[in-house]
Amino acid sequence: MPEKRYTKSNLPEKICAACGRPFAWRKKWERDWDNVKTCSERCKGDLRRKNRPG
């Protein structure tokens, strides 16, 4: 079965849950792409702070 091969011109994209900007697939997210919700560590922290009670 052939692997999914992406070129730079057709990488999958998502919208960041924190900042709302689009971001493209990265090799380091290869195994966990379905669970990636933010474009960066900073946005990940911002999202956590926003969802924190109190």
C-alpha positions in Angstrom: 0.0 0.0 0.0 1.6 3.3 -1.0 2.2 5.9 1.7 0.6 9.4 1.5 3.2 11.6 -0.1 2.9 15.3 0.0 4.7 18.0 -1.9 4.9 21.6 -0.6 2.2 22.7 -3.0 -0.4 20.2 -1.7 0.2 19.9 2.1 -2.9 19.6 4.2 -3.9 22.7 6.2 -5.9 23.4 9.3 -7.1 26.5 11.1 -5.5 27.3 14.4 -8.0 27.1 17.3 -6.3 29.9 19.2 -5.3 32.5 16.6 -7.6 31.5 13.6 -4.7 31.5 11.1 -4.2 28.6 8.7 -1.1 26.4 9.2 0.3 23.5 7.1 1.3 20.0 8.0 4.7 19.4 9.4 6.8 16.3 9.4 7.0 16.3 13.2 3.2 16.1 13.3 3.1 13.1 11.0 1.8 10.6 13.5 -0.4 13.0 15.4 -1.9 15.3 12.7 -5.5 14.4 13.7 -4.9 15.7 17.2 -3.0 18.9 16.3 -5.2 22.0 17.0 -2.8 24.9 17.3 0.0 26.2 15.0 2.6 26.8 17.7 3.5 26.3 21.4 2.5 29.9 22.0 -1.0 29.4 20.7 -1.2 26.2 22.7 -0.5 28.2 25.9 -2.9 30.9 24.9 -5.7 28.4 24.3 -5.0 26.8 27.7 -5.1 30.2 29.5 -8.3 31.1 27.7 -10.0 27.8 28.7 -8.8 27.9 32.3 -11.5 28.5 34.9 -11.2 31.5 37.1 
